[in-house]
Amino acid sequence: MDREKFLAPWCAVWAVLAPAGYGMALAGVTRAQRTVRRTGRIEQVRMPRHGGSRTGGISVVISYRDATSDEKVTVTNDGERGEVITAAWEGREIGVSHPRGRPHAYRLANTPQEPGRGLGRPTFALLLFYCGLVALVAVGWGWPWALIGLGGPLAVFAAVHLPGTVRSKNHRIEKLAAMDTVRGRIIAALKDVTVDQDNGTSTTITPVLSFTTHDGTAVTAHSTSNLPDTAGSYRRDVTVRYAPGDLADLTLDRAAERRGEKLDVVVNALAVVVLLGAAVVGMAML
């Protein structure tokens, strides 16, 4: 009974918030719809200091055109400015956004962003309402209904998206095969120390990679995966493979990337089987 007293208000709250959010989106008054979005370009890449911190990403200087006056505005990514830039080169396009009338409160994104409708939050509220409704039904009618209510719809959702996952995997493998290869160098190893009362002190090493593309573009990027012995990687020469159309898409181990893409498909397929099995078990137990 106590659970029902909690779940009923839960469902009621989210049942109100979800339609309200969709209504705001239709009225054009969500935060995303009131956000000014511009495309900026990196004009300067500041070299990281060996032994420094990875917090804040690679330090860059960005310029963009003001939406009202069309004047050039120059900003940096110092401080908390949205997405962390982990790959930078002069001329790279960066998304710049700020609330209407508040250009000083700008946020950055790794890619220019299209105007949004602000549907993320109401959709999440709708999901929370549905989960609460399933839990309420399970409390009142028995827990097998939870297996049916969650397992069935989620299995359908996963099955619908599985072909897209397979296509994405094939496209990614083709893209990996078409990557250009150059020599690069680890120009710095960033060090961040975290102190946790339960787990003690932990140290994270982030190597910083520098390479020049075949057309002469100098790229600086954090390299956090597929690099053995990160602590001793400073000044190490490495082989870099990058996508000519997106220099931020790079890898030091193409074979590991392929294995990861195949594993992703296997995990998605297993999820479909497990969720469908849960729904079947629930129906069998009714």
C-alpha positions in Angstrom: 0.0 0.0 0.0 2.9 2.3 0.8 4.3 1.7 -2.7 1.0 2.6 -4.3 0.9 5.9 -2.3 4.3 6.7 -3.7 3.8 5.5 -7.3 0.5 7.2 -7.9 1.8 10.8 -7.2 4.9 9.9 -9.2 2.8 9.0 -12.3 0.5 12.0 -11.8 3.5 14.5 -11.6 5.1 13.2 -14.8 1.8 12.9 -16.6 1.4 16.6 -16.1 5.0 17.6 -16.9 5.3 15.6 -20.1 2.3 17.3 -21.9 3.3 20.7 -20.5 6.8 20.2 -22.0 5.3 19.3 -25.4 3.0 22.3 -25.2 5.9 24.6 -24.6 7.7 23.1 -27.6 4.6 23.7 -29.8 4.5 27.3 -28.5 8.1 27.8 -29.3 9.2 28.9 -25.8 11.5 26.1 -24.7 15.1 26.9 -23.8 16.4 25.2 -26.9 14.1 27.3 -29.1 15.2 30.5 -27.3 18.9 29.7 -27.8 20.9 31.6 -30.4 23.2 29.2 -32.4 26.2 30.3 -34.5 29.1 28.5 -36.2 32.5 29.5 -35.0 36.0 28.6 -36.2 39.1 27.8 -34.2 41.7 30.5 -34.9 44.4 29.5 -32.5 45.3 26.2 -30.8 47.3 26.6 -27.6 49.8 23.9 -26.9 49.2 21.9 -23.7 51.7 21.8 -20.9 53.3 18.5 -20.2 52.1 17.3 -16.7 49.1 19.7 -16.8 45.5 18.9 -16.4 43.0 17.7 -19.0 40.2 19.7 -17.4 38.7 22.0 -19.9 40.1 20.2 -22.9 42.5 21.7 -25.4 42.7 25.4 -25.0 41.6 27.3 -28.2 40.6 30.7 -29.4 37.4 30.8 -31.4 35.7 33.5 -33.5 32.2 33.8 -34.8 29.8 36.4 -36.2 27.3 37.9 -33.8 23.7 37.1 -34.8 22.5 40.7 -34.4 25.3 43.0 -35.5 27.2 40.5 -37.7 30.4 41.7 -36.0 33.3 39.3 -35.4 33.4 38.0 -31.8 36.4 36.2 -30.3 36.1 33.9 -27.3 38.0 31.1 -25.6 37.0 27.8 -24.1 38.5 28.7 -20.7 36.2 27.5 -17.8 33.1 25.4 -18.1 31.9 26.2 -21.6 29.8 23.2 -22.6 31.4 20.3 -24.5 35.1 19.7 -23.9 37.2 20.1 -27.1 39.5 17.1 -27.3 40.6 17.5 -30.9 41.6 20.9 -32.4 43.1 22.4 -35.5 43.0 25.9 -37.0 39.9 26.3 -39.1 37.8 23.6 -37.4 34.1 24.6 -37.1 32.7 24.7 -33.6 29.2 25.2 -32.5 28.6 28.4 -30.4 25.3 29.0 -28.6 24.0 31.4 -26.0 20.6 32.4 -24.5 18.9 35.2 -26.4 20.3 38.5 -25.2 23.0 37.0 -23.1 26.1 36.5 -25.4 28.5 36.3 -22.4 26.8 33.1 -21.3 28.0 31.2 -24.4 28.4 27.5 -24.7 30.5 25.5 -27.1 29.8 22.2 -29.0 32.3 20.1 -31.0 30.1 20.5 -34.1 27.7 23.3 -35.2 24.2 22.5 -34.0 20.9 22.9 -35.7 18.1 24.8 -33.9 16.4 22.4 -31.4 12.8 22.0 -30.3 13.4 21.1 -26.7 11.6 17.7 -26.9 14.3 15.8 -24.8 12.9 16.7 -21.4 9.2 16.0 -22.0 10.1 12.7 -23.7 12.2 11.7 -20.7 9.2 12.8 -18.5 6.9 10.5 -20.6 9.4 7.7 -20.1 9.4 8.2 -16.3 5.6 8.2 -16.3 5.5 5.0 -18.2 8.0 3.3 -15.9 5.9 4.5 -12.9 2.7 3.2 -14.5 4.3 -0.3 -15.1 5.5 -0.4 -11.5 2.1 0.6 -10.3 0.4 -2.2 -12.4 3.0 -4.7 -11.1 2.3 -3.8 -7.5 -1.4 -4.1 -8.0 -1.6 -7.1 -10.3 1.7 -9.0 -9.7 5.3 -8.6 -10.8 5.0 -10.7 -14.0 3.2 -7.6 -15.5 6.4 -5.7 -15.0 8.2 -8.2 -17.2 5.6 -7.8 -19.9 5.3 -4.0 -19.6 9.0 -3.3 -19.7 10.3 -6.3 -21.6 7.8 -6.2 -24.5 8.1 -2.5 -25.5 11.8 -2.4 -25.0 12.3 -5.5 -27.0 10.3 -4.0 -29.9 12.3 -0.8 -29.6 15.7 -2.6 -29.6 14.6 -4.8 -32.5 13.6 -1.8 -34.6 16.9 -0.2 -34.0 19.0 -3.3 -34.5 19.2 -3.0 -38.3 20.3 0.6 -37.9 23.1 -0.6 -35.6 24.2 -3.1 -38.1 24.2 -0.5 -40.9 26.2 1.9 -38.6 28.7 -0.9 -37.9 29.2 -1.6 -41.6 29.5 2.1 -42.4 32.1 2.5 -39.6 34.2 -0.4 -40.8 34.2 1.0 -44.3 35.2 4.4 -42.9 38.0 2.8 -40.9 39.3 1.1 -44.1 39.3 4.4 -46.0 41.3 6.3 -43.3 44.6 8.0 -44.2 47.8 7.0 -42.3 50.4 9.4 -40.9 53.0 9.4 -38.2 52.2 11.3 -35.0 53.9 12.1 -31.7 52.8 12.3 -28.1 53.7 15.9 -27.2 52.4 15.9 -23.6 51.0 13.6 -20.9 48.4 15.3 -18.8 48.0 14.1 -15.2 44.9 14.4 -13.1 44.7 13.2 -9.5 41.4 12.4 -7.9 40.9 11.8 -4.1 38.0 9.7 -3.0 37.2 8.9 0.6 36.2 5.4 -0.2 38.6 4.4 -3.0 41.6 6.5 -2.0 43.7 8.4 -4.6 43.5 7.6 -8.3 45.6 9.1 -11.1 44.5 9.5 -14.7 47.0 10.0 -17.5 45.8 11.6 -20.8 48.3 11.6 -23.6 48.1 14.5 -26.1 48.7 13.6 -29.7 50.0 15.8 -32.4 50.1 15.0 -36.1 50.0 16.7 -39.5 47.6 15.5 -42.2 48.6 15.0 -45.8 47.3 18.4 -46.8 49.4 20.1 -44.1 46.8 20.6 -41.3 48.3 20.4 -37.8 46.0 18.5 -35.4 46.2 18.3 -31.6 44.1 15.7 -29.8 43.7 13.9 -26.6 44.4 10.2 -27.0 42.7 8.2 -24.3 42.2 4.7 -25.8 44.1 2.0 -27.6 47.5 3.3 -26.4 49.5 1.0 -24.1 51.6 2.4 -21.2 50.1 5.8 -21.2 52.2 6.9 -18.3 55.4 6.4 -20.4 54.0 7.6 -23.7 55.5 11.2 -23.6 57.5 11.9 -26.8 56.6 8.5 -28.3 56.1 8.2 -32.0 52.8 6.6 -33.0 50.9 5.7 -36.2 47.7 7.7 -36.6 44.8 6.9 -38.8 42.3 9.7 -39.4 39.2 10.3 -41.6 40.0 13.1 -44.2 36.5 14.5 -43.9 36.6 14.7 -40.1 40.0 15.0 -38.5 38.5 14.5 -35.0 37.7 10.9 -36.1 41.0 9.2 -35.5 42.4 6.0 -34.1 45.7 4.5 -33.0 44.4 0.9 -33.3 42.1 0.2 -36.2 41.7 -3.5 -35.4 40.4 -2.6 -31.9 37.9 -0.2 -33.4 36.6 -3.0 -35.7 36.2 -5.4 -32.7 34.3 -2.7 -30.8 31.9 -2.1 -33.6 31.2 -5.9 -33.9 30.8 -6.2 -30.2 28.2 -3.4 -30.2 26.0 -5.3 -32.6 26.3 -8.5 -30.5 25.3 -6.7 -27.4 22.3 -5.1 -29.1 21.2 -8.5 -30.4 21.5 -10.1 -27.0 19.5 -7.2 -25.5 16.6 -8.0 -27.9 16.7 -11.7 -26.9 16.9 -11.0 -23.2 14.0 -8.4 -23.2 11.8 -10.6 -25.4 12.5 -13.5 -23.1 11.5 -11.5 -20.1 8.2 -10.6 -21.7 7.6 -14.2 -22.6 8.3 -15.4 -19.1 6.0 -12.7 -17.7 3.1 -13.9 -20.0 3.8 -17.6 -19.0 3.5 -16.7 -15.3 0.2 -15.0 -15.6 
